[in-house]
Amino acid sequence: MKVLVTGTEGYLGCLVAPELMRAGHEVVGLDTGYYKYGWLYRGSDRNPYTLDRDLRRMTVNDLSGVDAVVHMAELSNDPLGALAPEVTYKVNHGGSVRLATLARRAGVSRFIYMSSCSVYGVAEGADVAEASPVNPQTPYARCKALVERDVAPMADDDFSPTFLRNATAYGASPRMRFDIVLNNLCGLAWTTGEIAMTSDGTPWRPLVHGLDIAKAIRCVLAAPRDIVHNQVFNVGDSAQNYQIKEIANTVASVFTDCQLSFGDSGGDNRSYRVDFEKISSCLPGFSCDWDAVAGAQQLHDVFSRIRLTSETFTGRGHTRLKQLQYLIETGQLDADLFWTY
Ligand SMILES: NC(=O)c1ccc[n+]([C@@H]2O[C@H](COP(=O)([O-])OP(=O)(O)OC[C@H]3O[C@@H](n4cnc5c(N)ncnc54)[C@H](O)[C@@H]3O)[C@@H](O)[C@H]2O)c1
């Protein structure tokens, strides 16, 4: 298949594109390049040709001859969404719905959208499954729910959207992000020897390795259309619903010189356990290859190999919010996050 992957210069995009190329797909990337500055290590010898284009300026011609779109280019977490919520709605909601509309018009038959388990927000009681009500708590999560709501009705005999509600990712990537929980705790453990949590670590957070997300996308593209047509899949593994304190203990067990302590506040109120039964039973070939212990070990190996410094860990190269703030403050991006030159 000819696959257009948006966000190929992102944390997940630079894992997904090589995975699809290895599977035999012809991949073209698209990315506006907000995080070019962040490049932790050389990852793959397979990188797709990437259009240097803002998602909001794509045309139907950019999709000519494309069989499938994997859409990952968005402002990618809650703090970014809070930086300028109205821009988040323009990029993540408006830009994504517009892309799906263009793709359908161009005759693209598969559209894989990177949604998030954060659409479940705060959920008490039983594990949330795909049919559970969504309860998004932030502009970022609300945009994910809105894209699902607006793209699902576009499904027809020629256009099959699939919505992947990914758990919070972890693991090594050349375009590393240190603003997600397991990666952040590993970086703290390596660079400071200490994880001092202000919260009690009780909230639940499902995790999934970036390479398992890439595998899910590969499996969706390979699946018969009727299995994935207009379907929502939680992406992860029911065994990988962790409490934050469990994630911290896992990191401390791998980074053995690290001191770990907890506070007593509730902290971040997002807490949900997710049921991942549907993806493992319905999507042919999918199961997670990684867990938090293996992910922490992988990061320990990478940090050791590249001699990760605290400047790299705390710098703007690998923390999305800091990099966007820098680009805005220095006038390189305007208020709508378009490049000024
Ligand atoms: N990492 C996670 O834990 C996680 C979990 C669930 C869902 N997701 C979703 O997966 C997708 C990829 O996440 P990621 O962690 O790789 O994010 P990322 O921030 O590392 O990468 C996003 C990429 O998209 C590009 N981009 C952003 N806005 C753009 C625009 N307007 N036009 C063109 N390119 C643009 C950026 O330059 C960046 O390279 C996002 O949609 C994110 O919401 C991520």
The ligand as an SDF file (V2000), in Angstrom:
LIG
                    3D

 44 48  0  0  0  0  0  0  0  0999 V2000
    2.9670    9.5630   22.9470 N   0  0  0  0  0  0  0  0  0  0  0  0
    1.8660    9.1800   23.5650 C   0  0  0  0  0  0  0  0  0  0  0  0
    1.8850    8.7980   24.7480 O   0  0  0  0  0  0  0  0  0  0  0  0
    0.5520    9.1470   22.8410 C   0  0  0  0  0  0  0  0  0  0  0  0
   -0.5210    8.4850   23.4200 C   0  0  0  0  0  0  0  0  0  0  0  0
   -1.7440    8.4920   22.7780 C   0  0  0  0  0  0  0  0  0  0  0  0
   -1.8800    9.1420   21.5670 C   0  0  0  0  0  0  0  0  0  0  0  0
   -0.8120    9.7870   21.0250 N   0  0  0  0  0  0  0  0  0  0  0  0
   -1.0060   10.4820   19.7460 C   0  0  0  0  0  0  0  0  0  0  0  0
   -0.1060    9.9800   18.7870 O   0  0  0  0  0  0  0  0  0  0  0  0
    0.2710   11.0290   17.8750 C   0  0  0  0  0  0  0  0  0  0  0  0
    1.7920   11.1190   17.8290 C   0  0  0  0  0  0  0  0  0  0  0  0
    2.2720   11.3570   19.1590 O   0  0  0  0  0  0  0  0  0  0  0  0
    3.8040   11.6330   19.4370 P   0  0  0  0  0  0  0  0  0  0  0  0
    4.0430   11.2620   20.8490 O   0  0  0  0  0  0  0  0  0  0  0  0
    4.6330   11.0500   18.3710 O   0  0  0  0  0  0  0  0  0  0  0  0
    3.8200   13.2350   19.3180 O   0  0  0  0  0  0  0  0  0  0  0  0
    5.0380   14.2060   18.8930 P   0  0  0  0  0  0  0  0  0  0  0  0
    4.7150   15.5440   19.4440 O   0  0  0  0  0  0  0  0  0  0  0  0
    6.3300   13.5920   19.2370 O   0  0  0  0  0  0  0  0  0  0  0  0
    4.9350   14.2240   17.3110 O   0  0  0  0  0  0  0  0  0  0  0  0
    3.9500   14.9120   16.6140 C   0  0  0  0  0  0  0  0  0  0  0  0
    4.5560   15.3500   15.2770 C   0  0  0  0  0  0  0  0  0  0  0  0
    3.5460   16.0320   14.5580 O   0  0  0  0  0  0  0  0  0  0  0  0
    4.0960   17.2090   14.0050 C   0  0  0  0  0  0  0  0  0  0  0  0
    3.0200   18.2100   13.9140 N   0  0  0  0  0  0  0  0  0  0  0  0
    2.3300   18.7650   14.9270 C   0  0  0  0  0  0  0  0  0  0  0  0
    1.4440   19.6430   14.4570 N   0  0  0  0  0  0  0  0  0  0  0  0
    1.5710   19.6360   13.0990 C   0  0  0  0  0  0  0  0  0  0  0  0
    0.9150   20.3430   12.0420 C   0  0  0  0  0  0  0  0  0  0  0  0
   -0.0360   21.2780   12.2820 N   0  0  0  0  0  0  0  0  0  0  0  0
    1.2750   20.0640   10.7730 N   0  0  0  0  0  0  0  0  0  0  0  0
    2.2300   19.1210   10.5020 C   0  0  0  0  0  0  0  0  0  0  0  0
    2.9090   18.4610   11.4700 N   0  0  0  0  0  0  0  0  0  0  0  0
    2.5700   18.7100   12.7570 C   0  0  0  0  0  0  0  0  0  0  0  0
    5.1980   17.6530   14.9360 C   0  0  0  0  0  0  0  0  0  0  0  0
    6.1920   18.4310   14.2820 O   0  0  0  0  0  0  0  0  0  0  0  0
    5.7300   16.3150   15.4530 C   0  0  0  0  0  0  0  0  0  0  0  0
    6.8430   15.8730   14.6940 O   0  0  0  0  0  0  0  0  0  0  0  0
   -0.4180   12.3010   18.3750 C   0  0  0  0  0  0  0  0  0  0  0  0
   -1.6320   12.4640   17.7010 O   0  0  0  0  0  0  0  0  0  0  0  0
   -0.6780   11.9780   19.8310 C   0  0  0  0  0  0  0  0  0  0  0  0
   -1.7620   12.7150   20.3550 O   0  0  0  0  0  0  0  0  0  0  0  0
    0.4070    9.8060   21.6210 C   0  0  0  0  0  0  0  0  0  0  0  0
  1  2  1  0
  2  3  2  0
  2  4  1  0
  4  5  1  0
  4 44  2  0
  5  6  2  0
  6  7  1  0
  7  8  2  0
  8  9  1  0
  8 44  1  0
  9 10  1  0
  9 42  1  0
 10 11  1  0
 11 12  1  0
 11 40  1  0
 12 13  1  0
 13 14  1  0
 14 15  2  0
 14 16  1  0
 14 17  1  0
 17 18  1  0
 18 19  2  0
 18 20  1  0
 18 21  1  0
 21 22  1  0
 22 23  1  0
 23 24  1  0
 23 38  1  0
 24 25  1  0
 25 26  1  0
 25 36  1  0
 26 27  1  0
 26 35  1  0
 27 28  2  0
 28 29  1  0
 29 30  1  0
 29 35  2  0
 30 31  1  0
 30 32  2  0
 32 33  1  0
 33 34  2  0
 34 35  1  0
 36 37  1  0
 36 38  1  0
 38 39  1  0
 40 41  1  0
 40 42  1  0
 42 43  1  0
M  CHG  2   8   1  16  -1
M  END
$$$$
